[in-house]
Amino acid sequence: MDFSEPKNGNCAFRGLGFYPDGQPFAANINYIYGRGLCAGYYRVSPTKVYWFICLNSSSPGPKITDPVLLRKQAKELVNH
């Protein structure tokens, strides 16, 4: 998509969880607030859930494209 490099230090992780046997969540937006971040999820269909983690940071840090490292970083953010 040819976006420019980030300048303000805000970043987001987002994805779509798939539950082939049906997902267990109610049809409302669920937010979780922490120090410098907001996470949440929303049921978009009987089998899919959209999720996100928004992080405020003074520095965007290095660009990470490895899915394994991105998953690890996202998990670390919400574990605390």
Secondary structure, DSSP 8 states (H G I E B T S, - for coil): -------S-EEEEEEEEE-TT-----SS-EEEEETTEEEEEEE-SSSEEEEEEEEE-S---S----HHHHHHHHHHHHH-
